[in-house]
């Protein structure tokens, strides 16, 4: 076991500073790109990169020196991608799905290739997490499920690069965040997720941040003083629920449905998921109680007579 990964920590600190700069830009700069604030996408990527980097910097301390080169690569790719995203925003150009000019095409393809390499590196790190012996079962499952679901969430970004109806290949724009509506349609505050149609950024975001959500859930269970067996079982329930929710929001987005305007079918699926999780949690709590100690026997042997008092 080694210390936290220094290059990733430095990268995360830099991204945190850049997030503050982008937040100031959101307040002071009224320019837009495709109808969204110019600084919104750089802000979201800076925050996401900071969280990703600091989490893997900690995980690297559990994996040993074998993870060092992949973590360095992750830091380099995050800086490279962010530079393209910020540079395109400052040019007033969309960074994603943009093949309108030779420069836009080169930047978008370079960013896409870098993300593929980042995914492969993350997959290698995830395999190391799966092979690393961790004594505490709750911690073991929180890290295994968190990294595995996060890897799946990263892969879901690939759904956004597929051509949409009406897009020609080759063409100036290939792929989109939204489903059923243009990317320039109104979005939710802060996130920018479409408020009029489906949005594939939602499952992408939800899946990626299982990396933080499940370990934090375990931390909460530990703070509550729950026994180790119950913590492990509740983490498994939470992981299954997280996967179920990820599938649900992906299905909702692919049907072109806004996150905050679910139809009856989506609400029914959500209700089934919630009831199933409650039942699983209750079962985990009921079956994780320590076995009661056997009651002391009520039969007692005959009392021994007190020794006779000594007399002189």
C-alpha positions as CSV (number, residue, x, y, z in Angstrom):
1,X,0.0,0.0,0.0
2,X,1.3,3.4,-0.9
3,X,0.2,7.0,-0.4
4,X,-2.4,8.9,-2.4
5,X,-1.4,9.4,-6.1
6,X,0.3,12.8,-6.2
7,X,-0.1,13.6,-10.0
8,X,-3.9,12.9,-9.8
9,X,-4.2,15.0,-6.6
10,X,-2.4,17.9,-8.4
11,X,-4.7,17.5,-11.4
12,X,-7.8,17.5,-9.2
13,X,-6.7,20.6,-7.3
14,X,-6.1,22.4,-10.7
15,X,-9.5,21.3,-11.9
16,X,-11.1,22.6,-8.7
17,X,-9.5,26.0,-9.2
18,X,-10.6,26.0,-12.9
19,X,-14.2,25.1,-11.7
20,X,-14.2,28.3,-9.6
21,X,-12.9,30.3,-12.6
22,X,-15.7,28.8,-14.8
23,X,-18.3,29.6,-12.1
24,X,-17.2,33.2,-12.2
25,X,-17.5,33.1,-16.0
26,X,-21.0,31.8,-15.7
27,X,-21.9,34.9,-13.5
28,X,-19.9,37.5,-15.5
29,X,-20.0,36.4,-19.1
30,X,-23.4,36.2,-20.9
31,X,-22.1,34.6,-24.1
32,X,-23.7,31.3,-25.2
33,X,-22.8,28.2,-27.4
34,X,-25.8,26.4,-28.9
35,X,-28.1,28.3,-26.5
36,X,-26.2,27.2,-23.4
37,X,-23.9,29.5,-21.3
38,X,-20.4,29.4,-22.7
39,X,-18.8,28.5,-19.4
40,X,-21.3,25.8,-18.4
41,X,-19.7,22.8,-20.1
42,X,-16.2,23.7,-18.9
43,X,-17.5,24.1,-15.4
44,X,-19.2,20.7,-15.4
45,X,-16.2,18.9,-16.8
46,X,-13.9,20.7,-14.3
47,X,-16.0,19.5,-11.4
48,X,-16.4,16.0,-12.8
49,X,-12.6,15.7,-13.4
50,X,-11.8,16.9,-9.9
51,X,-14.1,14.3,-8.4
52,X,-12.8,11.5,-10.7
53,X,-9.1,12.4,-10.0
54,X,-9.3,12.7,-6.2
55,X,-11.2,9.4,-6.0
56,X,-8.7,7.4,-8.1
57,X,-5.9,9.2,-6.2
58,X,-7.2,7.6,-3.1
59,X,-7.9,4.2,-4.7
60,X,-4.4,4.1,-6.1
61,X,-3.2,4.0,-2.5
62,X,-4.9,0.6,-2.1
63,X,-3.6,-0.8,-5.4
64,X,0.1,-0.2,-5.0
65,X,2.7,0.8,-7.6
66,X,1.1,-1.1,-10.5
67,X,-1.6,1.5,-10.8
68,X,0.8,4.5,-11.1
69,X,1.3,4.6,-14.8
70,X,-2.5,4.4,-15.5
71,X,-3.2,7.2,-13.0
72,X,-0.5,9.4,-14.6
73,X,-2.1,8.7,-18.0
74,X,-5.6,9.6,-16.6
75,X,-4.3,12.9,-15.3
76,X,-2.7,13.8,-18.7
77,X,-5.9,12.9,-20.6
78,X,-8.1,14.9,-18.3
79,X,-6.0,18.0,-18.8
80,X,-5.8,17.4,-22.6
81,X,-9.6,17.0,-22.9
82,X,-10.4,20.0,-20.7
83,X,-8.0,22.2,-22.7
84,X,-10.0,21.3,-25.9
85,X,-13.4,21.8,-24.2
86,X,-12.4,25.2,-22.8
87,X,-10.6,26.3,-26.0
88,X,-13.6,25.5,-28.2
89,X,-15.9,27.3,-25.8
90,X,-13.8,30.4,-25.9
91,X,-13.9,30.2,-29.7
92,X,-17.7,30.0,-29.5
93,X,-17.7,26.5,-31.0
94,X,-19.2,23.3,-29.6
95,X,-16.5,20.8,-28.6
96,X,-18.6,17.7,-29.0
97,X,-20.2,16.2,-32.2
98,X,-18.7,19.1,-34.2
99,X,-17.2,18.2,-37.6
100,X,-18.1,21.4,-39.3
101,X,-14.5,22.5,-40.1
102,X,-11.1,20.7,-40.4
103,X,-10.0,22.1,-37.0
104,X,-13.3,21.2,-35.3
105,X,-13.0,17.7,-36.7
106,X,-9.3,17.2,-35.6
107,X,-10.1,18.4,-32.0
108,X,-13.2,16.3,-31.7
109,X,-11.6,13.1,-33.0
110,X,-8.5,13.7,-30.8
111,X,-10.7,14.2,-27.8
112,X,-12.7,11.0,-28.6
113,X,-9.5,8.9,-29.0
114,X,-8.2,10.3,-25.7
115,X,-11.5,9.2,-24.0
116,X,-11.2,5.7,-25.4
117,X,-7.6,5.5,-23.9
118,X,-9.0,6.8,-20.6
119,X,-11.7,4.1,-20.6
120,X,-9.1,1.4,-21.2
121,X,-6.9,2.7,-18.4
122,X,-9.9,2.9,-16.1
123,X,-10.8,-0.7,-17.1
124,X,-7.2,-1.8,-16.1
125,X,-7.5,0.0,-12.8
126,X,-10.9,-1.6,-12.2
127,X,-9.6,-5.0,-12.8
128,X,-6.9,-4.3,-10.2
129,X,-9.6,-3.3,-7.7
130,X,-11.4,-6.6,-8.3
131,X,-8.2,-8.5,-7.7
132,X,-7.1,-6.6,-4.6
133,X,-7.9,-8.5,-1.3
134,X,-9.9,-6.2,1.0
135,X,-10.7,-7.7,4.4
136,X,-13.9,-5.7,5.2
137,X,-16.7,-7.1,3.1
138,X,-18.6,-3.8,3.0
139,X,-15.6,-1.9,1.8
140,X,-14.8,-4.6,-0.7
141,X,-18.2,-4.5,-2.3
142,X,-18.5,-0.7,-2.2
143,X,-15.2,-0.4,-4.2
144,X,-15.9,-3.3,-6.6
145,X,-19.4,-2.2,-7.4
146,X,-18.5,1.5,-7.5
147,X,-15.6,1.1,-9.9
148,X,-17.5,-1.4,-12.1
149,X,-20.6,0.7,-12.4
150,X,-18.5,3.8,-13.0
151,X,-16.7,2.0,-15.9
152,X,-20.2,1.2,-17.4
153,X,-21.2,4.8,-17.0
154,X,-18.1,6.0,-18.9
155,X,-18.9,3.5,-21.7
156,X,-22.4,4.9,-21.9
157,X,-20.9,8.1,-23.3
158,X,-20.6,6.1,-26.6
159,X,-24.4,6.2,-27.0
160,X,-24.1,10.0,-27.6
161,X,-21.8,9.7,-30.6
162,X,-24.1,7.6,-32.7
163,X,-25.8,9.5,-35.6
164,X,-29.3,10.8,-34.9
165,X,-32.3,10.8,-37.3
166,X,-31.7,13.3,-40.1
167,X,-27.9,13.5,-39.6
168,X,-25.9,12.5,-42.7
169,X,-22.6,10.7,-42.5
170,X,-20.2,12.5,-43.1
171,X,-21.8,15.7,-41.9
172,X,-21.2,18.8,-39.9
173,X,-22.7,17.3,-36.8
174,X,-22.7,13.6,-35.8
175,X,-24.3,12.5,-32.5
176,X,-26.1,14.5,-29.8
177,X,-26.7,14.7,-26.1
178,X,-30.5,14.8,-26.5
179,X,-32.9,12.3,-27.9
180,X,-36.0,13.5,-29.8
181,X,-35.1,17.2,-29.6
182,X,-32.2,19.4,-30.7
183,X,-29.3,19.9,-28.3
184,X,-30.1,23.7,-28.4
185,X,-33.5,23.2,-26.7
186,X,-34.0,24.4,-23.2
187,X,-32.2,22.5,-20.4
188,X,-32.4,22.2,-16.6
189,X,-30.6,24.7,-14.5
190,X,-26.9,24.1,-13.8
191,X,-26.8,20.6,-15.5
192,X,-28.1,21.7,-18.8
193,X,-29.9,18.4,-19.3
194,X,-32.8,18.6,-21.7
195,X,-36.1,19.6,-20.2
196,X,-38.0,18.8,-23.4
197,X,-36.7,15.4,-24.5
198,X,-34.4,12.6,-23.4
199,X,-30.8,13.2,-22.5
200,X,-28.1,10.6,-22.5
201,X,-25.9,12.7,-20.3
202,X,-28.0,11.6,-17.4
203,X,-27.1,7.9,-17.4
204,X,-23.5,8.9,-18.3
205,X,-23.3,11.1,-15.2
206,X,-25.1,8.7,-12.9
207,X,-23.0,5.8,-13.9
208,X,-19.7,7.6,-13.6
209,X,-20.3,8.8,-10.1
210,X,-21.1,5.5,-8.6
211,X,-17.4,5.7,-8.0
212,X,-18.2,8.2,-5.2
213,X,-21.7,7.4,-4.3
214,X,-21.2,3.8,-3.1
215,X,-18.1,4.4,-0.9
216,X,-19.9,7.4,0.6
217,X,-22.9,5.2,1.3
218,X,-20.6,2.8,3.1
219,X,-19.1,5.7,5.1
220,X,-22.6,6.6,6.2
221,X,-23.4,3.1,7.3
222,X,-20.1,3.0,9.2
223,X,-20.8,6.3,11.0
224,X,-24.2,4.8,12.1
225,X,-22.4,2.0,13.8
226,X,-24.0,-0.8,11.9
227,X,-22.3,-4.3,12.2
228,X,-20.0,-5.4,9.4
229,X,-22.3,-8.1,8.0
230,X,-25.3,-5.7,7.7
231,X,-23.1,-3.0,6.1
232,X,-21.9,-5.4,3.4
233,X,-25.5,-6.6,2.6
234,X,-26.8,-3.1,2.5
235,X,-24.0,-2.1,0.1
236,X,-25.0,-5.0,-2.1
237,X,-28.6,-3.8,-2.1
238,X,-27.5,-0.2,-2.8
239,X,-25.3,-1.5,-5.7
240,X,-28.2,-3.4,-7.2
241,X,-30.5,-0.4,-6.8
242,X,-27.9,1.9,-8.4
243,X,-27.7,-0.5,-11.4
244,X,-31.5,-0.6,-11.6
245,X,-31.8,3.2,-11.5
246,X,-29.1,3.5,-14.2
247,X,-31.0,1.1,-16.5
248,X,-34.2,3.1,-15.8
249,X,-32.8,6.5,-16.7
250,X,-31.1,5.1,-19.7
251,X,-34.4,3.6,-20.9
252,X,-36.2,6.8,-20.2
253,X,-33.6,8.9,-22.1
254,X,-33.6,6.6,-25.1
255,X,-37.4,7.0,-25.3
256,X,-37.0,10.7,-25.7
257,X,-38.5,11.4,-22.3
258,X,-37.4,14.4,-20.0
259,X,-36.0,13.4,-16.7
260,X,-38.6,15.4,-14.7
261,X,-41.6,14.5,-16.8
262,X,-41.8,10.7,-16.6
263,X,-44.8,8.9,-18.0
264,X,-46.9,6.3,-16.1
265,X,-44.7,3.4,-17.4
266,X,-41.5,5.0,-16.1
267,X,-43.1,5.8,-12.7
268,X,-44.4,2.2,-12.5
269,X,-40.9,0.9,-13.1
270,X,-39.5,3.3,-10.5
271,X,-42.1,2.2,-7.9
272,X,-41.2,-1.5,-8.6
273,X,-37.5,-0.7,-8.2
274,X,-38.1,1.2,-4.9
275,X,-40.3,-1.5,-3.4
276,X,-37.8,-4.2,-4.4
277,X,-35.0,-2.3,-2.7
278,X,-37.0,-1.7,0.5
279,X,-37.8,-5.4,0.7
280,X,-34.2,-6.3,0.1
281,X,-33.0,-3.9,2.8
282,X,-35.5,-5.2,5.3
283,X,-34.5,-8.7,4.6
284,X,-30.8,-7.8,4.9
285,X,-31.5,-6.2,8.3
286,X,-33.6,-9.1,9.6
287,X,-31.1,-11.8,8.5
288,X,-28.0,-9.9,9.8
289,X,-29.0,-9.8,13.5
290,X,-26.6,-11.6,15.8
291,X,-27.9,-15.0,17.0
292,X,-29.4,-14.6,20.5
293,X,-27.4,-16.1,23.4
294,X,-28.8,-19.2,25.0
295,X,-30.8,-18.4,28.1
296,X,-29.4,-19.5,31.4
297,X,-31.0,-22.6,32.8
298,X,-33.7,-21.9,35.3
299,X,-32.9,-25.1,37.3
300,X,-30.4,-24.6,40.0
301,X,-28.7,-27.2,42.0
302,X,-29.4,-27.6,45.8
303,X,-27.9,-24.8,47.8
304,X,-24.8,-25.9,49.7
305,X,-25.2,-25.6,53.5
306,X,-23.2,-22.9,55.1
307,X,-20.2,-24.1,57.0
308,X,-20.8,-24.3,60.7
309,X,-19.6,-21.4,62.7
310,X,-16.4,-22.1,64.6
311,X,-16.7,-22.0,68.4
312,X,-14.0,-21.8,70.9
